[in-house]
Amino acid sequence: MVHQTHPWNDSGLSARLHLADEDATLAAGGLLAAALPRRLTILLRGDLGAGKTTLTRGLLRGLGFSGRVKSPTYTLVEPYKDSRISVYHFDFYRFTHAEEFLEAGLDEYFEGDGIRLVEWPDRAHPYLPAADLEVLLHVAPSGGRELALRALSSEGQTCLDDFIARTANWPPASPTA
C-alpha cells in the first residue's frame, strides 16, 4: 500500500498517494468521488500542469458524468449537473484582483448543496468561503504526480477518512491491452 497518513504542516492528518500516470490520477479522482457527501468545498492546489483538471475529470467520471470535462480557465466556472451530485469546477487563475470573485457573482455558487472544486483559490481570497478539503498535486521528481489531501472541516475529515479507506488496494491495477 502506497498510501500514508501523517501530519502535514503540523495542522492535522493528511493522505498521500503517488500517482504514476494519468490513469492513476483519474482513478484517484474516482475514489474521491465515491467519498463525497452532497455538499463540500475542495481547494485544488498545484502548479500549471500538475493534474488538477485530470483529477477533476476522474472525480466526475466517478460520479457518472460521461461528457467532456475541460478546464474553466476562461469561463471561471464549469457546472456539471448530470452526475448524482451537482459539481462546480472553478478556476481563478486569470483573476487580477480578488474582488472579481464578487463582481462575477460566484459567491452564489457556494450556497446550498453541491461540490465546489476550486483551482487557484488564493486569487479569490478573502472572499472565498471556508473550504472543507484541500488537495495538493505536484509533479514528482521521480515521475508521475504526488497527491496530498488534508481535511479543513469535520465534513472534510469524514470525506478524507472515507477516501483513506478506499485506498486500501492502492495503486490501482494497470489496464491490460
Salt bridges, closest charged atoms under 4 A:
GLU78 OE2 - LYS70 NZ 3.82
GLU100 OE2 - HIS97 ND1 3.54
GLU103 OE2 - HIS97 NE2 3.51
GLU119 OE2 - HIS89 NE2 2.62
ASP122 OD1 - ARG45 NH1 2.86
GLU134 OE2 - ARG45 NE 2.40
GLU134 OE1 - ARG150 NH2 2.55
GLU146 OE2 - HIS18 ND1 2.66
ASP162 OD1 - ARG166 NE 2.88
